[in-house]
Structures are given as structure tokens and as C-alpha cells.
Amino acid sequence: MFNNRNLLVTGGTGSIGSSICDHFNKNGCKEIYSTTTNMSKVKSNQDYIKFKELNLNNIGDLNLDEIFNFDIDYLVLNAGLNKDNIFLRMSTDDWNNVINVNLNSSFHLLKHFTKKMVKKKFGRVVFISSVVAYTGNPGQANYTASKAAISGLVKSLALELSTRNITVNSVAPGFIQSNMTDKLNDDQKNTILERIPMKKLGNSYDIANAVGFLCSEDANYITGQTLHVNGGLALI
Amino acid sequence: MSDIEERVKKIVVEHLGVEEAKIKSDSKFIDDLGADSLDTVELVMAFEEEFGCEIPDDAAEKIVTLKDAVTYLSANSN
């Protein structure tokens, strides 16, 4: 499906990031690149991925031409973190850190890679957003702000790049079994499950499949959209 | 016509698909030669490649005519 195409997924050691890499690898993607904050997180079955160790928090200070001196067709902006707290207790550092990694890093990566995509007149950009960007979530003002900002970015970028056969979309996961939801306690999980019509958490491959679809030829005419993958939790 | 002007013109002809005779020194890429804003980005990338130099965004924004490109590249190319 992805023959002779190259992919970069940020945050390829997390649950969703690993599944995206695996999905593209199993479907014929040529080179798979990824980023991680620490090479020790790379799993033994990820030797097919070419990792770059870097911190997206300060990516604006790095020389991206040197680090990313390769060509890609698919860019999946997946890396993200959360630093939850009620807003009145949220520190400036936690606000900035989340906005930097989840939103600002995309600015720098997109500047670097979309230039090359414009030149070759092909590209598929997929952001990983979140259902809470659309519903809000107490304790996640920074996280929801960063993810909601992506939805505007997706639309503007989709319009700007559409004449060059570059599509820009996002996938908004609901609650997915992942390193992020593993942090929740049983009470929190049960409360969430009650709200999900399908009565189960999603699987990281549910997200990987949606990303794969948006990069596939079947989605050639889809741009500026958000695909909600949330078991019915929020119908938007 | 200088060597630089000739090379710049060749790139403009190739990228915008316009006839060479229609390109004047003060022709604006967007207003006169039918380029869109992304074409100007591509033109700048092509200039960078041809002349082996890097054109920063603030300088690139000021290159709106053939003459602007020739002036910039005469002063900054290797």
C-alpha cells in the first residue's frame, strides 16, 4: 500500500507511534523514520525504524537540515505529552512545555518537510489530535489548547498546500489503551468506559489504521479533515 | 544580459511555463507572470539550488521581480 514511500512519525516509541510504524512497515513502506526523546525507549522489534534522538521541546534551536537530511512522503505528527493539573494550579512551565511539544514542534517540522513536498508535488501530513480538543477536559487546559490549535492549523495548511497534491488531515483518538491512559487509575477508567458507547477503550492499531487510510490512495481527495476514532464517545 | 540574469530567466521559464520573450526585468512573478504564492517559494528554492546559496525568508519575500532576484543573487551567490 505504501510501496516506495518514506514516512516520518514523531514519537515512535509510544503506544500509538509504535503501532503507526508497525502498520506502515507491514504495508510495504520503504523507509520509516521516527524521533524519540531517549533511545533507551526503542523496543527490540523496532530495528526497522531509523530513530533520531531529540527533544521536541527545543526543536526550534536545532538544525533540522542536518538532522532530517532525507526525503519523506508521509509526515505523521504524533509525539505529544500531557502535564495535567487544574488550570489555577497549572505552572507556566507545564503550560509552555505542552504547547511547545504538541504544537510548536509541528511548526518547525512542517516548515522543513512541506517545502520539500511542495517541490515534488506530493505529500501526506497527518496530525494526531484528541477527542478532548473538541469536548474539553477538566485538568487538561494546556493539552486541549494544544490539540484544538491543531484543528485550525490542519485547515489552513490544507488550503495552502492543496494545489500541490499535499493533503493535511488529523486523526482524533478517543480513549485508547496507551502509555497515556495507563496512567489512569481503575476508578477513572471505569468512569470513562461508562461514557463510551462501545464500552471499551480503543486499540492503538485503530488509530494506526486511520492514519494509514489518510495516507493511502483511497484518501487522495480528502484534505483538511479530522477523522474521529473514539468508539462513539463524541459525535462531532 | 548578464550570466546571472540568463540563469534566473531560464529558471522562471521552466517553473512558470511562460515564454521567455514575455519576461521583462520588472515583471512581477505573481502579478505579471501568473505565479501563485507557492510558485514564488519554489522559484526561491530553485534559485538556491542553481546558485548554491541560502536565501533567508525575509530576503525571499522581497524577491518579487526578475530584477529583484538578479540583484540579490549578484550580491549573495557564490
HADDOCK unambig.tbl for C-alpha pairs under 7 A between the chains (distance, minus, plus):
assign (segid A and resid 119 and name CA) (segid B and resid 42 and name CA) 6.43 0.50 0.50
